[in-house]
Amino acid sequence: LMFVAGCDEAPPVATLGEVPGRFVGQWEQSLADCGVGGAWSVTVTPDEVRFPDSTIAVTGVAPDGDDAARVDGKFRSADAEWDGAVRLELGAGGKELSVVNGSQLEPRVKCP
């Protein structure tokens, strides 16, 4: 009797300590929200990803080509702290950002 075990591929290794510059900026649902911060606001710095209700302190970044990266970090909200990851995906030539963390939301536009 032989058993064969299947495994998913290991996730890519985080090779960077900071979020690459092309992802850095303020991202909003619409340009009208720029400067005031809308309900879907995301601010990306080299060492942090901020949402209206939580923050990720970056512990590592695994690039996936030129337009995507997995950001690992320590999440913090008013209610809890946990380790996790989000995927950042650029679109429209770097003018849109999708943040994927279980469910993909509408892309956000980069504020000027």
Summary of the structure (lengths in Angstrom):
residues: 112
radius of gyration: 15.8
end to end distance: 63.5
largest distance: 65.2
contacts: 292
relative contact order: 0.22
helix: 8%
strand: 46%
